[in-house]
Amino acid sequence: MIVVTGATGNIGRPLTEALAAAGQQVTAVSRHAAVVPDGVRHVVADLAEPAGLEPALAGAKALFLLLSGDLHAAGAHPADVLAQAAAAGVRRVVLLSTLGVATRPFGTTRVAMRALEDALRESGLDWTILRPGGFASNALWWAESVRARQVVAAPFGDIGVPVVDPADIAEVAAAGLLDDRHTGAVYELTGPAVITPRGQTAAIADALGSPVRFHELTRAEAKAGMARSMPGELADDTLDILGSPSPAELRVSPDVERVLGRAPRSFADWVARNIAAFR
């Protein structure tokens, strides 16, 4: 049995589907009731309360751990999830971390994630750590404005990073869960090329077959919008990266190709599969 947390999200959903298609027994964990592939067991649990994971972990041999907001919830002790997994007999964990652990290690969110990485290394479990950069799926923030007004509004229109397709992250995660050769590996996951918000807008327009205008926001305007759905500190961290990426954040990593034997998917590939969201 393989347990997938965050199973209804941009990474967890394709990971769950891939594992089920490969004939694995899968338990999908999410905060709320959800539709999962046929043959997949679903458990509702909140990772901020590790004791609630006990039913999901029963009989599990491997765990995909995606904590997201649970990492930073008030009173959260994410290392307790690892202890709970070990106590249940789990032997392998694939952890979704972030590239920022390496590129910007001193921010509050990265300090917490690095502490979790260290706890996993010291847990006695087999482990693989995934450190993706920016997600192609973050473009879904623009879907409503594209549908309503044919416009993408974003800051730093001509500054790009090599965003990664969540489907590639999911495939690398599946490899880490199923193949012992990835034990002890830390993979940095990016797309195949740097792409700017203006370039992403053009890719969306091409896929739609109709014009989409790019409107450049100021940093303050962007932060005001982001702060409605994330802490202000995290919004500032994100804007720092988007506005002034470091050389390490601009680097195209070979790790997706190293693991999967093919180049990472482009942003245009992601748009083509998700174009219905922008129509």
C-alpha positions as CSV (number, residue, x, y, z in Angstrom):
1,M,0.0,0.0,0.0
2,I,1.2,3.5,-0.9
3,V,-0.3,6.5,0.8
4,V,-0.5,9.8,-1.1
5,T,-1.1,13.0,0.9
6,G,-2.5,16.0,-0.9
7,A,-4.1,13.5,-3.2
8,T,-6.6,15.9,-4.8
9,G,-4.1,18.6,-5.8
10,N,-2.0,19.3,-8.9
11,I,0.6,16.8,-7.9
12,G,-1.3,14.3,-5.8
13,R,-4.0,13.7,-8.3
14,P,-1.7,12.6,-11.2
15,L,0.5,10.7,-8.8
16,T,-2.5,8.7,-7.4
17,E,-3.6,8.0,-11.0
18,A,-0.2,6.8,-12.1
19,L,0.3,4.5,-9.1
20,A,-3.2,3.0,-9.5
21,A,-2.6,2.5,-13.2
22,A,0.7,0.7,-12.3
23,G,-1.3,-1.8,-10.3
24,Q,-0.3,-0.4,-6.9
25,Q,-2.7,-0.4,-3.9
26,V,-3.1,3.3,-3.1
27,T,-4.7,5.3,-0.2
28,A,-5.5,8.9,-1.2
29,V,-5.5,11.3,1.7
30,S,-7.1,14.8,1.6
31,R,-8.8,17.2,4.0
32,H,-12.2,16.8,2.4
33,A,-14.2,14.2,0.7
34,A,-13.1,13.7,-3.0
35,V,-13.6,11.5,-6.0
36,V,-10.6,9.2,-6.5
37,P,-9.8,6.6,-9.2
38,D,-11.5,3.3,-9.1
39,G,-9.8,0.9,-6.7
40,V,-8.2,3.7,-4.7
41,R,-9.1,4.0,-1.0
42,H,-9.8,7.5,0.2
43,V,-9.2,8.8,3.8
44,V,-10.1,12.2,5.1
45,A,-7.4,13.5,7.4
46,D,-5.7,16.7,8.4
47,L,-1.9,16.5,8.5
48,A,-1.7,19.1,11.1
49,E,-3.0,16.4,13.4
50,P,-0.8,13.4,12.7
51,A,-2.8,11.0,15.0
52,G,-5.6,11.3,12.4
53,L,-3.4,9.6,9.9
54,E,-3.5,6.3,11.7
55,P,-6.3,4.8,9.5
56,A,-4.6,5.9,6.3
57,L,-1.2,4.5,7.3
58,A,-2.4,1.0,8.3
59,G,-0.6,-1.5,6.2
60,A,1.3,1.1,4.2
61,K,4.8,0.5,2.9
62,A,5.5,4.0,1.4
63,L,4.3,7.5,1.8
64,F,4.3,10.6,-0.4
65,L,4.3,13.5,2.0
66,L,3.0,16.9,0.8
67,L,2.4,19.2,3.8
68,S,1.9,22.6,2.1
69,G,0.0,24.8,4.6
70,D,0.0,22.0,7.2
71,L,3.7,22.7,7.7
72,H,3.0,26.1,9.0
73,A,-0.3,25.7,10.8
74,A,-0.4,27.0,14.4
75,G,1.0,24.3,16.7
76,A,2.0,22.1,13.8
77,H,4.8,19.5,14.4
78,P,5.3,18.1,10.9
79,A,8.1,15.7,12.1
80,D,5.4,13.9,14.1
81,V,4.0,12.7,10.7
82,L,7.3,10.9,10.1
83,A,7.1,9.3,13.5
84,Q,3.6,8.3,12.9
85,A,4.5,6.7,9.6
86,A,7.5,4.8,11.0
87,A,5.3,3.5,13.9
88,A,2.8,2.3,11.3
89,G,5.5,0.3,9.5
90,V,6.1,2.7,6.6
91,R,9.6,2.1,5.2
92,R,9.9,4.7,2.4
93,V,9.0,8.4,2.2
94,V,9.1,10.7,-0.7
95,L,9.0,14.3,0.6
96,L,7.8,17.3,-1.5
97,S,10.1,20.1,-0.4
98,T,11.0,23.3,-2.3
99,L,14.0,24.6,-4.3
100,G,14.0,27.5,-2.0
101,V,15.6,25.3,0.7
102,A,18.8,25.5,-1.3
103,T,18.5,28.9,-3.0
104,R,17.0,31.0,-0.2
105,P,17.6,28.9,3.0
106,F,16.9,31.6,5.6
107,G,13.3,32.5,5.0
108,T,10.8,31.3,7.7
109,T,9.1,28.8,5.4
110,R,12.4,27.4,4.1
111,V,13.8,27.0,7.6
112,A,10.8,24.9,8.6
113,M,11.0,22.8,5.4
114,R,14.8,22.2,5.9
115,A,14.1,21.1,9.5
116,L,11.6,18.6,8.1
117,E,14.1,17.4,5.5
118,D,16.7,16.9,8.3
119,A,14.1,15.0,10.4
120,L,13.5,12.7,7.4
121,R,17.2,12.0,6.9
122,E,17.5,11.1,10.6
123,S,14.3,9.0,10.8
124,G,15.8,5.7,9.8
125,L,13.4,5.5,6.9
126,D,14.3,5.2,3.2
127,W,13.8,8.6,1.6
128,T,13.8,10.7,-1.5
129,I,13.5,14.5,-1.4
130,L,12.0,16.5,-4.3
131,R,12.7,20.2,-4.6
132,P,10.7,21.8,-7.4
133,G,10.9,25.4,-8.4
134,G,7.8,27.4,-9.5
135,F,4.8,25.4,-10.8
136,A,3.4,25.8,-14.3
137,S,0.0,25.4,-12.6
138,N,0.4,28.7,-10.8
139,A,-0.9,30.2,-14.1
140,L,-4.3,29.1,-13.0
141,W,-4.3,32.2,-10.9
142,W,-4.9,34.0,-14.2
143,A,-7.7,31.7,-15.5
144,E,-10.6,33.9,-14.3
145,S,-9.3,37.1,-15.8
146,V,-8.5,35.3,-19.1
147,R,-12.0,33.9,-19.3
148,A,-13.7,37.2,-18.4
149,R,-11.4,39.8,-20.0
150,Q,-8.8,38.1,-22.1
151,V,-6.0,39.5,-19.9
152,V,-3.2,38.2,-17.7
153,A,-2.2,40.6,-14.9
154,A,1.1,39.8,-13.2
155,P,4.3,41.5,-12.0
156,F,7.7,41.3,-13.6
157,G,6.5,40.6,-17.1
158,D,9.9,40.1,-18.6
159,I,11.6,38.2,-15.8
160,G,11.2,34.4,-16.0
161,V,12.1,31.2,-14.2
162,P,12.0,27.6,-15.6
163,V,8.5,26.6,-14.2
164,V,7.9,22.9,-13.8
165,D,4.8,20.9,-14.8
166,P,3.2,19.3,-11.8
167,A,2.7,16.1,-13.8
168,D,6.5,15.8,-14.1
169,I,6.8,16.2,-10.3
170,A,4.2,13.4,-9.9
171,E,6.1,11.1,-12.3
172,V,9.4,11.7,-10.4
173,A,7.5,11.0,-7.1
174,A,6.2,7.8,-8.5
175,A,9.7,6.7,-9.4
176,G,10.9,7.5,-5.9
177,L,8.1,5.5,-4.3
178,L,8.6,2.4,-6.5
179,D,12.3,2.2,-7.3
180,D,15.1,1.7,-4.7
181,R,17.6,3.4,-7.0
182,H,16.2,6.8,-5.8
183,T,16.8,6.2,-2.1
184,G,18.8,9.0,-0.6
185,A,18.5,11.2,-3.6
186,V,17.6,14.9,-3.6
187,Y,16.2,16.0,-6.9
188,E,15.8,19.6,-8.1
189,L,12.9,19.8,-10.5
190,T,12.4,22.5,-13.2
191,G,11.0,22.9,-16.6
192,P,13.1,22.8,-19.8
193,A,13.5,26.5,-20.2
194,V,13.1,29.9,-18.5
195,I,9.7,31.5,-19.4
196,T,8.5,34.9,-18.5
197,P,4.9,35.9,-17.6
198,R,4.7,37.6,-20.9
199,G,5.8,34.4,-22.6
200,Q,3.3,32.4,-20.6
201,T,0.6,34.8,-21.7
202,A,1.6,34.2,-25.4
203,A,1.4,30.4,-24.8
204,I,-2.1,30.7,-23.4
205,A,-3.2,32.9,-26.3
206,D,-1.7,30.4,-28.8
207,A,-3.5,27.5,-27.2
208,L,-6.8,29.4,-27.1
209,G,-6.4,30.6,-30.7
210,S,-7.4,34.1,-29.6
211,P,-5.6,37.2,-28.3
212,V,-4.7,37.6,-24.6
213,R,-3.4,40.9,-23.3
214,F,-0.6,41.1,-20.7
215,H,-1.0,43.8,-18.0
216,E,2.0,44.4,-15.7
217,L,1.2,44.8,-12.1
218,T,3.4,46.7,-9.6
219,R,4.9,44.7,-6.8
220,A,2.5,46.4,-4.4
221,E,-0.6,45.5,-6.5
222,A,0.6,41.9,-6.9
223,K,1.2,41.5,-3.1
224,A,-2.3,42.9,-2.3
225,G,-3.8,40.2,-4.5
226,M,-1.6,37.4,-3.2
227,A,-2.2,38.3,0.4
228,R,-5.8,37.4,0.0
229,S,-4.8,33.7,-0.2
230,M,-1.5,33.5,1.6
231,P,0.4,35.1,4.5
232,G,2.1,38.4,3.6
233,E,5.5,37.0,4.4
234,L,5.1,34.2,1.9
235,A,3.8,36.6,-0.7
236,D,6.9,38.7,-0.2
237,D,9.1,35.6,-0.5
238,T,7.4,34.6,-3.7
239,L,7.7,38.1,-5.2
240,D,11.4,38.3,-4.3
241,I,12.0,35.2,-6.4
242,L,9.8,36.3,-9.3
243,G,11.3,39.7,-9.4
244,S,14.9,38.9,-8.8
245,P,15.7,35.2,-9.3
246,S,19.1,34.1,-8.4
247,P,21.4,32.2,-10.8
248,A,20.4,28.9,-9.0
249,E,16.7,29.8,-9.5
250,L,17.3,30.4,-13.3
251,R,19.2,27.1,-13.7
252,V,17.5,24.4,-15.7
253,S,18.0,21.2,-13.7
254,P,18.8,17.9,-15.5
255,D,17.0,15.9,-12.8
256,V,13.6,15.3,-14.4
257,E,15.4,13.9,-17.5
258,R,17.8,12.0,-15.3
259,V,14.9,10.2,-13.5
260,L,12.4,9.9,-16.3
261,G,14.6,9.4,-19.3
262,R,13.0,12.3,-21.2
263,A,13.1,16.1,-21.2
264,P,10.7,17.9,-18.8
265,R,7.4,19.1,-20.3
266,S,7.2,22.7,-21.5
267,F,4.8,25.3,-20.2
268,A,3.0,25.1,-23.6
269,D,2.5,21.3,-22.9
270,W,0.9,22.2,-19.6
271,V,-1.3,24.8,-21.2
272,A,-2.5,22.4,-23.9
273,R,-3.7,19.9,-21.3
274,N,-5.3,22.5,-19.1
275,I,-6.7,25.0,-21.7
276,A,-10.3,24.3,-20.6
277,A,-9.6,26.3,-17.5
278,F,-9.0,29.4,-19.6
279,R,-12.0,29.2,-21.9
